[in-house]
């Protein structure tokens, strides 16, 4: 069992009084760049390090890309690659900026 921590001399703020930033107050450019797309990742059959990405477009279309698992891990973090190794596929929410980094 751990001992309780001493109280801090800094006054604490209640989380109830803090209001979240509304998306209406953000500039239009920030709203569009933060739009999330679904991306499905799966291994390319017969390879050990190539990942096929299916990226859903806003109007119902799809883009297909193939990248290395190392490149995918550098952009989206080790969690994306970890799911690939464990399950064989991963589903991520990505921004337009992250998609631009893939190409």
RARA-V182660 format. One record per residue. N is the residue number from 1. RES is the residue in one letter. PSI is psi in whole degrees, -180 to 180 (NA if undefined). Layout:
<<N RES PSI> <N RES PSI>>
This chain:
<<1 X 139> <2 X 152> <3 X 147> <4 X 147> <5 X 145> <6 X 151> <7 X 147> <8 X 143> <9 X -14> <10 X 131> <11 X 141> <12 X 143> <13 X 145> <14 X 140> <15 X -17> <16 X -29> <17 X -15> <18 X 128> <19 X 137> <20 X 153> <21 X 123> <22 X 146> <23 X -19> <24 X -24> <25 X -9> <26 X 149> <27 X 156> <28 X -39> <29 X -36> <30 X -38> <31 X -44> <32 X -34> <33 X -21> <34 X 2> <35 X 132> <36 X 141> <37 X 152> <38 X 138> <39 X 122> <40 X 131> <41 X 136> <42 X 158> <43 X 144> <44 X 125> <45 X 138> <46 X 3> <47 X 162> <48 X -8> <49 X 6> <50 X 131> <51 X 133> <52 X 130> <53 X 128> <54 X 114> <55 X 123> <56 X 137> <57 X 167> <58 X -33> <59 X 24> <60 X -3> <61 X 174> <62 X 144> <63 X 143> <64 X 131> <65 X 156> <66 X 125> <67 X 167> <68 X 156> <69 X -31> <70 X -45> <71 X -42> <72 X -43> <73 X -33> <74 X -32> <75 X -45> <76 X -2> <77 X 166> <78 X -20> <79 X -38> <80 X -45> <81 X -34> <82 X -45> <83 X -37> <84 X -46> <85 X -38> <86 X -43> <87 X -19> <88 X -9> <89 X 161> <90 X 149> <91 X 125> <92 X 154> <93 X 124> <94 X 155> <95 X 168> <96 X -33> <97 X -40> <98 X -37> <99 X -40> <100 X -31> <101 X -22> <102 X -29> <103 X NA>>
